Amino acid sequence: MNQRGSAVTVLLVSLPLLVACMAVCCATVLLLQDQQKSLQICRQGLLQAQQNMLDTAQILFDLNSQAALLRARRLAAEAMVLESAGNPITTPPAVANLEAVVAQQEKFALAQKALIQKANWQAKLNIYQVKGKLQSAINRKDSNFTDHKMIPELDLIATPKSSLTPNYRPNPEFTKTQVMRIHWSTKLTASLQPWLNKELENAGATQDLQGQCAVTAEKKGEGKWISRLEKDKSSSNSFLSLF
Amino acid sequence: MKSISNARGSTIVEAIFAASAIALLFTSLLVVAYLCFAKVWSDNRVYETMICVAEKNPQWQCEQALSSSLQTVLSLSQIDNLLVTSRPDSIDVQLHLEVLKGFHMNEEQSLKLPLQGKL
């Protein structure tokens, strides 16, 4: 009976050890899945947000030929007005023509500005949506988001600057200035099930679980801009720091 | 006296069987847990390696990060083969891992480029 007793003792002693090993395995797998899900939401959301912004910018760039045509018409109309100066017969139609061209330009300029506004608002809205999705995926009250330069505005150069309908093109530093980035952190213990939480809190595990993703714009082929993931020094390997 | 001795003998045999069965069960559970963990970890790291290459980081740097993370976390495993292929339209990673000197694990993942919101 003593031997049977010792077998039961071995079982009783090693069972908590086995359960602890299993719990650590489960906790790590849960953390990995949590982190992967958050990163996926962040990357997908930002890539889409950036692409929406770039697609609107592309429409604006495609309008450049029309803008140039309107500028040329205005120059021609102004030249006609100058030529007909002092002539009571040709001056009124020349002035009327100039006024018509200016009106066309004003309408066109409004369309250009509306597109810029739309791109910027779209980016803001999309990023807040991504943040909302992330917040509900992380589902923790103590998660923190860093908003620093999170939402860029379209960084464009207008040429000629003085014109009512300039050509818009991206700034030479467009790839750097268009970076959208979201950084978040949450308590490590907050990502776990309550029963694992207690064990880790007792073990003094209070390290923050951090995540970050960033996207930027890249010129592809014949002037078309597409979104791509930006180099991110921390997120890919941050999880390793837990071990 | 003889019946007591027989009883003790059968108890010892039972205890040996019980201990062996417990040891076998525990070892099997631990091996299964480790294999599951190795699968999840390598899966995750291979995916992050593809993202690393998609972010235009140098390929050698991404391969090195993958190797070191596997060696650090899965210290009972050995990388048999690691191949990262980067093409203009896709990134492929093939990983062959030997876990616990007897279990072979193959991990093959592919990521289509450009990403554009589809991951």
Interface residues (C-beta under 8 A of the other chain):
Chain A: M1 N2 Q3 R4 S6 A7 V10 L11 S14 L18 C21 M22 C25 T28 V29 L32 Q33 Q36 Q40 R43 Q44 G45 L47 Q48 Q51 K220 I226 S227 R228 L229 E230 K231 D232 S236 N237 L240 F243
Chain B: T11 I12 E14 A15 A18 A19 I22 F26 L29 L30 A33 Y34 C36 F37 V40 W41 N44 Y47 E48 I51 C52 A54 E55 K56 N57 A65 S69 T72 V73 P114 L115 Q116 G117 K118 L119
